[in-house]
Amino acid sequence: QVQLVESGGGLVQAGGSLKLSCAASGSTLSINAMGWYRQAPGKPRELVATITADGSRNYADSVQGRFAISRDNVKNIVYLQMNNLEPSDTAVYYCYARSAVLYWGQGTQVTVSS
């Protein structure tokens, strides 16, 4: 079992920055990738960014160049640095960890005002 605890969401003006954190605990050695999804009201959940155990990163086209995912392998924390935020980035952001199964965090709200 893997437990995920997110933090760092909030309200920010367009053009601002936020940094999300996701701390993993439990069977962390089984994790081969972590990342972030987001879900805006009335929209399907969207993959935002992924980082694998070997450090490979992937981003959604909509956040490429603005968001950066990183990982502290000692502390088992994944970060999502979000810069130049836009109102369209408003959503609940969910951390996930992938091993044999997919684990989810509880979600953290990010609201970007125009």
N, C-alpha and C positions, 0 to 999 in steps of 0.2 A: 504494500500500500504506500501511496505517496500523498502527502498533504501539501497543499499550496496556499500561501497567504499573501494576498496582494496589498499594496499600499501606494499612495502617491497621486491618486486622482484628485480632481477638484475643478474649480471654475477659473478660467483664464480668458483674457481678451485675445482676439485674433492677432496673430503675429507673435504671441507669447510662447512660452515653453513649459513643459511639465516633464517629470521623470517618474515613471512607474517602476515599482519593484515587486518581485515575486520570489518569496522564500520557499524553498522546497525542503521537506523533511520526510523521514521514513526511509523507504527503499530507494534512495536516490541513485545508487550505483546501477540500477536497472534502467535509468532514464537515458534515451539516446537522442532526444531532441526536446527543446522547450521553446515556447514562444507566446504570441499574443493573438487573440482574435478580438473582434469588436462587433457589437450589434447595436445599431441605431433603431429607434422606434419604427416598427412597420417594415423593417428590412431584415434580410437573412444575415446570419452570422458570417463575418468576413475575416479571412486570414490576413493579419497585418504583417507579422514578422516571425521568422523562425531562426533559431540557432541550434546547430547540431552539436553532438559531443566532440566532434573534431574541429568545431569553430566555424563551420560554413554557415553563411547567413543568406536569407532570402527575404525579400520585401514585396508587399503589394505595390503595384505601379502607382497607386494613389498616394503612397507615403515615401516612395523612393526619393532619396536626397534630403528628406526632412526628418525622418525617424532613424534612430540607430539602436540596434539591439546588441547587448553585451552580456557576458556571463562571468560570474565569480565562481570558479569551480571549487574553491576551498569552502566558501560559505554557502554554496548551492543557492545562489541568488541570480536571477535574471533581471536585467534592467531594460527598460524601453525609454530612451531619451527622445522626446518629441519636441521638435523645434518648428518655428513658423506655423503654428497651429492655425487651422481654418475652421469656420463653423461646421463644415461638413465632417470634421473629425469628431464631432460630438457623438458619443456612444457610451455604452458600458463596455469596458475592456476586460477581457477574461484571459488570465494566464492559463496555459496548458502545459502538461508534461506528457511525453509519449514514451511508453515502454511496451510491454505486451498489451497494455490497455492504455486508454487516454484518460488522464486525470485533469480536473478543472479546478480553478480557483473560484472564489465566490463572486468575483466581478467588482470593478471599481468604476465609478461614474467619472467621465471626463466631459465637461461642458465648455464649449468655446463660444464666447459671445462676439457678435460683430460690432 
